[in-house]
């Protein structure tokens, strides 16, 4: 057995220091086309792996047979873009210019369940470097002697991202489907390529028959496009998803690659849960999640009876169609397989743009119009929107983006938004990726070049699908001069913070034009002091995860009611006999509304100023008026301010009456006047507010002098300025 550590064999290993993510750094290294080897006919050389996928630094075990005995070496490549070359040589065993001798191994044939387990010994081991970049890899078992010298048997495997690694996009590799169609040993899960009927079990411990379900045709075009664009990617197999369904939550977008037909219950549960927690999904093929299967022997055997003959006593684990388990594919994908199939020798089938969808942002800048056709993008199998949707399949937001209609059944590429905010895209066709890249598709009769319009469509789609969902809703409310912005609980554990913005006006707005209200963890409350009233606002919120920011969600137009204006009335603490008493009024309106002053019944004036004063000149030679003014000032002014009345309501204290003068004269002459009972407080205040002398009063606002008004000396003034109001443009007054 040959064992080699690829740590020492990595050629020009990339440094991620100069690139945004490992995929960009990896694809900046020169590549080679030698990874795509001419396939040697079996059984000249064959092999398989002990694992479907590995982590960096783990050891890959290969089981190789040559029949007849021949020399070979193992060349390991990573598959990607690499400037169009498509692969990079990682290392060789035993060396890139040496070889080893192979030995013929037996084909034991199928057992009673139709399963063939090769059971060959490990012949080669390869330890991956600790910084191996996640992706598709091939181990080319290259013959170096014999009639097929220079030809190889290609073994695909997957390197996962680091343990608990996170990336914006996860690509799921459909190794279950590879084995379901693999008839090495005589049987597969299909009658068409099985001897004596299909198996109900197939093993991963056997070689893959050449081009049975060849990743080159359906999967590599997608991989080349994604890596050329430099997306932040990692890869895992459907076996890995089965073992850890929660791993889907380490990514914002999960894509299935190619023909991902065979899922376990755990896989379907994981996809449903991921979507319901805000993970965006893209099904980049067709006939996905169609059959339910189970694993045995530590995931090295896949069970698929495809009928109720499955003896498992748990109905939920029967290996039958998901739709027969009450879980039709369209509940998750929006479409499902209805039998659409095109043989390679049949004429090409084309997707056409749905004109009703052209307003969607995913079509921006694509050049698609209502008559656009995408040649040969429908086939080998395809999906459609069921005419009579099963329960749970009628997605209210479902939109058909591309469509084919023909005698062999309709095909549709669709998208919808789940209640969680997750966006789900289904291409509806195995050949959809042929419009993105055409590597080796000529072997299937496809000769059209990549479609730049579809490439731009996918850039737009992925830009949206790698964003988190925005908060579900915004509900601002006012309580105690505080606006509380309510949001439903955030179901997505990847959301790091939510930012809320406010903007004046009833329309949606760019976040840069708004005022940031809060930026905090999803569980933190969001509130702000009540903004200026008598206005309409919109609130917007965006969610942020480690890969980007959501589109905003907007509240309904929110009206903050008018805030009553505030008036402050001040006057002198003392009054001097014969002096003029002045009261100053200072008014403010936090809403910034224009202010209107009104005095009744004799005067009305509007002004934008927020200050004014009223004064009275007194002509009296006695001290009583001054004493009464002082006595009046405190209780009366406090009452007026407490009632929020303006200075126009302040009436000067009355001058001494004739009776009061007579009583003072009697006291000075020694004649005691009769005892006078004190009047109730309200009465005394009323007397003080009835002028008996002839005061001259003026009222001033912002420096303007209104007309004078005189009152008679022997009678009360019948036209008093008895009230005043200050209001804003909304009509709120004090």
Helices and strands as residue ranges (DSSP letters): E 2-5, G 16-18, H 22-27, E 45-49, E 53-54, E 59-66, E 71-79, G 82-84, E 87-93, E 100-101, E 124-127, E 135-143, E 152-159, E 167-173, H 175-181, E 201-203, H 215-218, H 220-228, E 233-237, H 238-243, G 245-250, E 251-258, E 262-264, H 265-276, E 280-285, E 291-296, E 301-303, G 315-317, G 322-325, H 330-333, E 336-341, E 349-353, G 355-357, G 361-363, E 373-378, E 381-384, E 399-404, E 411-417, E 423-426, G 432-435, G 441-444, H 452-465, E 475-479, E 482-486, E 497-504, G 511-513, E 515-520, E 527-529, E 535-545, E 548-549, E 553-554, E 558-560, E 566-571, E 581-588, E 595-600, E 603-606, E 611-617, H 624-642, G 647-649, H 658-668, H 681-688, E 696-701, E 704-705, E 709-710, E 723-728
